[in-house]
Amino acid sequence: MELEKFSYDNKIVKYFAIATVVWGVVGMSVGLLAALQMVFPILNFDLQYTSFGRIRPLHTNAVIFAFVGNGIFAGVYYSLQRLLKARMFSDTLSWINFWGWQLIILSAAITLPLGYTTSKEYAELEWPIDIAITLIWVVFGWNMLGTIIKRREKHMYVAIWFYIATLVTVAVLHIVNSFELPLHGLKSYSFYAGVQDALVQWWYGHNAVAFFLTTPYLGLMYYFLPKAANRPVYSYKLSIVHFWALIFIYIWAGPHHLLYTSLPDWAQAMGTAFSIMLLAPSWGGMINGLLTLRGAWDRVREEPVLKFMVVAITAYGMAVFEGPMLSLKNVNAIGHFTDWIVAHVHVGALGWNGFLTFGMLYWLIPQMWKTSLYSKKLANLHFWLGTLGILFYALPLYWAGITQSLMWKEFTPEGFLKYPNFLETVQQILPMYMTRAVGGMLYLSGVFVMVYNLFKTAAQGTFVANEAAEAPALAKETSEHKEYWHRVLEKKPVVFTVLATVAILIGGIFELIPTFLIKSNVPTISAVKPYTPLELHGRDLYIKEGCVNCHSQMVRPFRSETERYGEYSKAGEFVYDHPFLWGSKRTGPDLQRLGQKYPDSWHYHHMLDPSSMSPGSIMPPYPWLLEQSYDKSLTPDMITVMRKLGVPYEDGYEKQANADVEKQADQIVQRLKDAGIATKSDKEIVALIAYLQRLGTDIKVKKEMIVTTE
């Protein structure tokens, strides 16, 4: 058969690889700053744009979508062309993908420090950026599927299966979780409320980890590990089981992030059950990866690329073992809301995503520049700095998480909380936070070593922008030999994509729809009323400052929590919460029952200087809240949007809402004046106090609670 000549587009891979490195340095540097702020609050610089609440989402978005995202595109664009023996479908689409993704990242880097956030973890970007993400993802999918269609290789290799699953699932997750109603050009409210919003968010959040941080990287593992080791994948049949079982089961496991919350018990149980089942396919993939090195383990000692990949796969195995264990309710009761979860996440992020990306780059750059790696010694130095960085990062946080959780739960022989002051538990773990920051410094220093090594590697070689290749055209199947059923499926990309889509949709449909359609899942409480307009302004400020990054609003039904905070949280308390603000970490105490606990003046002083009210607090000050004004012109639209979302404000209320804003604000200003504090009714601190004083008071103040389940 005549060979067709064509070329692989290395230039787009080069650009994505450079973006991976650049954004990796940025994202990790911001993460290091955030880690140091936990020990030295002065590093918040008393600036709203650099406060922990605003830069924490900047760190997570930069690392996940900028560093890992660009790494995915680099790996996919390189491997897809070679696996299919075809240049990418369209160079134009490739560049739209590249520049569009960088603009999205740049938009996030600007808007998040400015306080434009939805507050939904890993989905903080506001609606215009969400739309841009959708469009660029469509471009990526169009380019990828177009390449598959015009391929010269009949069979789709296992790596491509994972790329396809990533493409369709990320699209579904992003669209469903991003339903929101705009208030203005950079502010929106979630379409969902309370329990339903929490379920959708963690269905998204868990599967963002699964299908953005895991499945594409499994595809990269299946391509780059055999290449680097010069060995075939250990087991073809194991990869089939790994793929289908993983994508089917993963999508069900999201509710394990909401154990012991107000989420219906059936959903929590479902999340736990599927999380346990998930261990089998996850470890199947890990075993398939490690056994691919059979007969080549001696090379691991010599080759930095293999070292990085072995540790990456091992970290993947550890993370996917720990995840199901944390979904057991007895373990979750200890680990949830603590630094244990942060350690768990970073074993996956630093070990699995970080090290596999580094291994891929150390392999890719010499290939595209037609040279050898500049220095294996520097690569080995990077490896050990990174490995020590992971250990110094994760181990102290495991220790901190367990220590703090046990302190939260400890009672004296007389039956009182042994550590009733939350700050005692924070002070106890500060040395662990400092050690964590040291781990981050080590890890980041290794990245700088890599940057120098890769730069010198490129400098000594010659970049090949269009790599010549040849292969026969895709021939029509003529063999009557009966093939293994999955081999047949691998030749049918459209059918394969449809089946993968069905596999990931089943779990989502069975979990989400009952929660929306069956009213008994969220029993209503007649005492719970919509927020006042001023409280809505305060709630928006709470979201803007990222308070949810450190404070939960979910009292779990444990004696230790009801003794510390008050009545445990009920599903019906959150029916007007667009979005929900339950949080996932308690660097500070839970705030669900904060309302009316302290006078207004306490909150005023606390926001100005937290340590004045809570000596030893690591919370940063928020002096700008005392100077800046909230925008009353938005009040009518806030009411209108909330009414469209189902909050029962009376028709026409938006016309008098500002009068109520001024009335409630004047009352707070008067109480502050009585306490010797002079401020104006339009200041942000007034709106925030209104919201904080409302928290949890619907059922705390009015004891004649009525519950209906119609």
N, C-alpha and C positions, 0 to 999 in steps of 0.2 A: 504493500500500500504506500502511496506517495506521502512523503513527509511534508507537512506544512510548516513554514517558518514564521515565527512570531517573536515577541519579546515580552518579558515580565517588567512591570512598572515598579522599579525600586525607589523612584523619587518620592512617591507618596508614602512609602514605608519609612523612608529616611525622615521625612517631615514629622510623621506621627511619632517616630522614635525620639526625635529631638524634643517634641512637645511633651512626651512622657517624662523625660529627664528634667526638663525645665519646671513643669508643674509639680513633679515629685519633690523637687527641692523646695518649691514654694509651699506646698501643702504640708510637708513634714516640718518646715521651719515654723509655720503658724501653729502646728500641733505642739512643737516644743515650747513655744511662747505660752500657749494655753496651759501646758503642764507646769511651767514655772509659776504662772499666775496662781495656781492652786497653793503654792507654798509662799510666794511673795506677792500679795495682792497689789503692792505698789506698781507692779509691772502692768497693771491695767492702765497706768498713766493718767488716771482720772479723765480719760477721754471716752466718749460714747462709742467711737468707731473702733476702739481697741479693747473694749470690755469683754470679759470672758463670754458672756451670753451672746455676743454678736460674732466673735471670731471662732467659737466652737463649731457652729455650722459651716463657717468658711473653711475650717480645717477638714471636716468630714467630706464636704462637697469637693474640695480640691483634691483630696487623696482618692476618693472613690471615682468621681466622674472625670477629673482631669488626669491624674496620674494613671490610675487603673484603666480609665476609659480610653485614653490615648494608647496605652499599652495593648489593649484589646484590638483596637483598630490596626496598630502596627503589625501585630501578630497575625490577625485575620487577613489583612491585605497581602502579607508576604506568603503565608501558607496556602491560602485559597487559590491563588494563581497557580502555584506549583502542583497542588493536589488535583486541580482540574485541567492542568496543562492548557491554560488560557490566560490571556491578559484580562485585567478587570474589564467588565462590560463597558464602562464609560470613564475615560479620564476626567471628563467634566464633572460627572457625579462624584468621583473620588475627591476632587478639589473642593466641591461644594460641601461635601462631608467634612473635610478637614477644616476649612475656614469657618464653616457654620458652627462646628463643635467648639472651636477656639473662641468664637464670639460669645457663645453661650457661657463658656467658662469665665470669660472676661466680664460678662454681665453679672454672673454670680459674685465675682470678686468685688464688684462695685456695689451691688444692691444689698448684699448681706451685711456688710459693715454699716451701711446706712439704715439698717433696721427693717428693710422690706423682706418679710419672711412670712410663710404660712404657718410656721412653727411645727409642721409635721416632719418628723425625723427622716432624713435622707430625701425629703421631698419639699424642702423649704422654699424653693424658688417660686416666684410669683407667676401669675397666669400668662403674661406675654412670653416669658421664658419657657414656660411649659409648652406653649404652642410651638415655639421655635424648636424645642427638643423633639416634639412629635414630627415636625417637618424634616428635620435632619435625620431622624431615625428612619423615616420613610425613604429618604435618599439613600441611606446606607443599605436598607433592605432591597431597594430597587437595584442597586448596583450589585449586591451580593447574589440575589436570585437571578439577575440577568447573566451574571458570570456562570452560574450553575447551569443555566439553560444552554449557553453557547459552549459548554465545556467540550474537551476532546477525550476526557477520561470517563468511561461509562459508569464505573462504581463511585459512589460517594463514600469517602473514607470516614471513619468514626469522628474525626475532628469536625467534619462538616455537619454531622448530625447535631453536635452540641452548638455549633454556630447557628443553625436553623432554630433550635429550641430557644436559644438566647434571643434571637430576632423577634420571634412571635410573642414570647412571654413578656419580655420587657415592654413591648408595645401595648399588650393588654393591661399589664400592671400600671403603667404610666397613665394611660387614658382613664382607667376606672378610678384610680386614686386622685386624679387631678380634676375631677368634677368640682367646680367652684363657681361662685357668682361674683363677678367683679364689683368692687365698690368704686374704684377709679383705676387709673392706668397702672398702678403698682400695688394695689391692695385688693384682696378678695376674701370671701368667706367660704369655707368648705360647704359643699352641697349636703354632706352628711352631718349628723349631730351626735354627740355623746358616745354611747355604746357602739352605735353603728359606725361612727367615724373611727373609733378606736379599732374595731374589727377590720375595716377596710384598710386603715393605715398600716396595721401590723401584718395583714395579709400581703400588702405591698412591701412593707419594710423587710419582713423575713425573706420574701421572694426576690427582693432587690439584691439581698445578699446571695440568694441561691442562683439567680439567673443573670446577675451582672458581675458578681465577684467569684462565682463558682463555675457555672457551666461553660462560659467562654474560656475560662482558664483550664478547665478539663480538656477542652478542645485543643488549646495550645499545648498542654502537657502531652496529649496523644500525638501531636505533630513534632514538637521540638525535642522531647526526650528521646524518642527513637533516633532522630537525626543526630543528636549530640552523642548518644551512646553507640550509634551505628548498629542498632539491634532492632528487630521487629517487635511490635507490641506483643506482650506475653500471650494474651488470649483474646482472640476475636469474639468468641461466644460470650466471654465474661464482659466484654465491652458492650455487647448487645443488652445483656441483662442490666449492666450498670446504667446505660443510657435510659432505657424505657422505665425501669423501676424508679430511677432518680427523679426524672421529670414528672412522673405521675404522683409520687408520694410527696415530693418537696412542697408542692403547692398547698397541701392540706395543713402544714405544720405551723402556720403563722400564729394561731391563737395561743401557742405556748408562751408567747410574750405577755400574755394577759392573765396568767393564772392568779387566782385569789382576788381578781378584780370584780367589777360589776358585770362582766361579760357572762352570758348564760352558761351554766355548768356544762351543758351538752357540747357547746363549742370548745370550752376548755379541755374537756375529756377527749374530744376529737383531735385537738392539737397535740395533746400528750401522746395519744396512741400512734398517730402517724409519725411523730418525731422519733419514737422508739423504733418504728419500722424503718425509718430513714437510715438508721445506722448500717443496715445490711448493704444496700447499694452503694452507700458512701465508702464504706471500707472495701467493697468490691473494686471500686475505682482506684483507691489507694494501693491495694494489693496488685492490681493490674499494672499500675505505674512502677512500683518498686520491683516487681518481678521482671519487668522489661529489662532491667539491668542484670538479669542472670547472665553469668559468664563475663560480665564487664565490671564487676565490683572493684577490681584492682585499678581500673581507670578512674574511679571516683577519687582515689587518693591523689591522682595526678592532675585531673582536669577540674578547674574551678567551676566551669559550667555545670558539670554533673554534681558537684558539691552543692551548689545553690539549689539545683532541682531536687536532689534527695531530701534536703532539709525542707524545701517547700512542700513536697508530697507528705513528708512526715508531719509537718505542721498542719496540713490539711486533715490528715488522719486524726490528729489530736483534737482539732477544733470540731470535727464532725462526730467525735466520740463525746466530747464535753457537751455539745448542744443537746443531744437526746437526754443526757444525764440531768442537765439543768431543766429539762421539761418535766422531770418527775416532780410532783408537787412538794414532796418533803425536801428535796434539794433546792427547788425554786424558792421555797419559803425562806431559805437562808441567803441564797445568792442574789435574788432580784432586788433591784434598787441600789446595789452595792458596786464596789469597784471590781468585784469578781467578774461581772459581765463585761466591764471595760477590758480586763485582762483577756477574757475569752475572745472578744472581738479582735483584739490586737494580735493574738497568736495567729488568727487567720489572716489579718491584714498585713502584718509585718512578715510573717513566715511564709504563708501560702502565696498571697498576691505579690508581695514585695520581692521575695527571693525568686519566684518563678519569672517575674519581670526582669530581674537582674540577670538571671541565667540566660533568658531569651536574648537580652541585649548583648551580653558577652558573646553569644553565638552569632547573632545577626550582623553586627557591625563588621567584624572581619569578613563575613561572607559577602556583604554588599560592597565593601571597599577592596576586596580581593587581596587581603593581606592576613597576617596573623595577629593575634592579640598582642598589644604593645608590651604588657608585663603581666605574667602569671603571678608574680610575687605580689603585685599590687592588688590583683583580683583576689588572691588568698587573704591579703590583709583586709580587704573589704569584707570577705566572707566571715572572718573571725570578729571584726568589729560589729558586723550585723548580727551575728549569732549571739555575741555577748550582749548586744543592745536589746535583743528580744528577751533574753533571760533577765537582765536587769530591769527591763520594763515590766514583764508579766509577773514574775514571782512576787515582787513586793505588793502588786495590786491584788493577787490572790490572797496574800496574807492580810492586806488591808480590808478586803471585802469580808472575809470570814470574821476578822477581829471586830469590825464595826457592827456586823449583823448580830454577833453574839452579845455585844454590849447593848444593842438596842433591845434585845429580848431578855436580858438578865434581870431577875427579881431578887430582892432581899428575902431573908427567911420570914420577915414580917409581911411579905406580899406586896411590897412597893417596888417600883422600878429602881434598879440600883444606879442607873445613870439617867436620871430624868432630864438633865440638861443635855440637849443634842450636841452642844459644842464640845462636851467632854469626849464624845466619840470621834469628833473631827480632829481634835488636838492629838488624840492617840495615834492617828494614822498619818500625820504630817511627815514623819521620817520616811514612810513608805512612798509618799508622793515625791519626796526629794530624790529617792533612789530611782523612782520611775523616770524622773526627768533626766537623771544621769544615763539611764538606758536609752532614752530618746536621743541624747547627745551622741552616744556611741553609734547608734544606728545611722544618724544623719551624717556623722563624720565619715562613715563608710561610703555613703552615697557620694560625698565630695571626692573621695578617692576614685570611685567608679567614673565620675564625670571626667576627671583628669586622664584616667586610663583609656577611656573610650575616645576622648579628644585626640590623644597621642596616637591611638590606633588608626583613627580616620586620617590623621595627618601623614602617616607613613604609607598609606595606601592610595588607591585611585578608585573613586566612586564610579560605579557602573549604573547609570540612571535607567538604561533600557537593556536588560540582560537578554541576550539572544537565546532562543530555544526553538526546538522543533519537535513535532509529534504528528502522528497520523490523525486525520479528521475522524470525528466520531462516526463509526460505522453502524449501519443498521444491524440489529441482532438477528443472526441467522441460525445459531446453534439450537438444536432441539434437545440438548442435554439438560436434564432437570437439575436446577440449582437449588441450593438452600434457600428457604423462603425469604429470609432477610436479605440475602444477596439480590434477590429479585426486587425487593422493596428499595434497595439502595440505588437502583437504576431509575427510579421513578420519583424525582424530586418533588413534584407537585403533590402526589399521593402522600409522600413522606411528610411534607410540611403540614398537610391537612391532618394526618394522624397525630403528629406532635401537638398541633393546636388543640385537637380534641382531648388529648391526654392531660394538657395543662388546664383546660377549661373546666373539666369535671369537678375537680376539687373546689375551685372558686365558686362555681354555681351552687354546689351543695352546701357550702359554708355561708355564703353571703346572703343568698335569697331568703332562706327562712328567717334570718335575723331582721329582714326588712318587712316581711309579709306577716309574721306571726306576732301580734301585739303583746302577747304574754311574755315575750322575750325582754321587753322593756316596760315593766309596770310603771304607770304614771303616778305621780304624787301631786295631789291638788294644791298642796302648800307651796310647791315650786312655781315661781312666777318668772316671767322674762326679766332680763336685766334692765335697769333704768338706763336712759340715754347716757348719763354721766358714767355709769358703770361700764357701759359698752366702750366708751372712750378709754377708760382705765384698763379694760381687758385688752384692747388693742395695744396699749403701751406695755402691758405685761408680755404680750407676744413680741412686740418690737424689741424689747430689751433682752429677750431670750431667757426669761426667768424659768421657763419650763426645762431648760437644760440642767438646772440644779435642784429644782423643787418639784415634787410630785403633787398631784391633787387626787389622791386615791388612798383612802384609809382601808387597809385590808382587814378582814375579820379575824385578827389575832388579838389576844388579850394585851400583848405588849403594845400594840398600835392603838387600840381603843383607850388604854390607860394613858398613853402619851398624847394622843391627838383628839380623841373623842369618838363619837358614833361612827361605825364603819360606813363606807360610801354605798349609796344605793343607785341602781341604774337610772331610776326616775329623776335623780337630781341633775342629770346632765342633758336633759332633752332639748335645752335651748343653747347648748354649747357648740357653736360653729366657729372654730373647730374644737375638738376635745383637748384638754390640757392635762392629761393624767401624768405625763412625764415618764421617764424610764430610769432616772438616777436621782438619788438623794444625797447630793453634796451638802445641801441644807435640809431642814426638816420639811415634812409634808405640810401643805398649806390649806388642805381641804376644809379644815375647821378653824381657820385663822380669824374669820370674821368676828368682830366685837371682843376679841381676846385682849387687845391692847387699845389704849386711846389713840385718837388721830395723831396726837403730838408724838407718840412713840414711833409711829410709822414715818413721820416727817424726819425726825432725828435719825432713824435707822437708815433711811435712804440717803441722807446726807453723809452720815458717817456710821456705818454698821457697827464698828467696834465700840462706839459710845454707848450703844444699847446692849450689845452682845460682845463683851470683852473676849478677845481671842478669835473673833469671827474672821473668816477668810473671804467673806463677801466683799466685792468692790463697792466703793461709794458711787452714787448716781447724782452728783450735784447739778447736772444739767436739767434734771426733772424740776428743779426749783426755779429755773430760769426760763425754760421754754414753755410755750403755750400749746394746748391742744387745739385742733382745728374745728371750731364749732360749725363751720359752714358744711361740714360733712354729715352732721347729725341727721338731717332729713333723709339723706340717701342711705345712711346706716339703717335707719328704721325701715325704709322701703325694701332694702335688700333682705333684711332679716325676715320681714313679713313674707316675701317671696319664698324664703326657705322654710316657711312653716311656723315661724314664731308669731304667736297671736297678739300682735299689736293691733289696736283698733284702726279702722280705716280713717285716714285723716290725722292720725296721731303725729305724723312727722311734722305737721305744721306747728304743733305746740311743744314739740320735744325739746327745743332749745330753751323754752321757758322753764321746763322741768330741770334741765341741765343747770341753769343759773340758780334755781331755787335750792337744789341739793348742794351745789358747790358753795353757795352762800352759807349754808348751815355748817359745812365742814370748815370754811374759813373762819366762821364765828367761834367754833370750838377750838380751832388752833389759836385764835386771838386770845381766848380765855386762858390758854396755856402759855401765853406770852410769845406767840409766833405770829409774825406779820407776813401775809402772803396775799396773792390775788386769786380770785375765783377761776381765772382762765389758765392757771398754771397746771402743767402736767401732773405735778405731785398731788394736786387735789383730786384729779380724776383717778389716779392710781389708788389713792387712799379709799375713794368710794368703792372701787372694785374689791380691794383687799378686805374691807370691812363687810362686804356682802358674802364673802366665801363661806359656804356651808351653813349659812344662817337660816335658810329656808326651813330646814327640819330641826335645827338646833333651838330656834326661838319659838317657833310655833309647834307645840307638842301635839296638837290635835291633827296629826297626820292622817290623811285618808288615802288608802291604796286601792286602786281599781285595776282590774286585769281584763276589761272587755276588749 
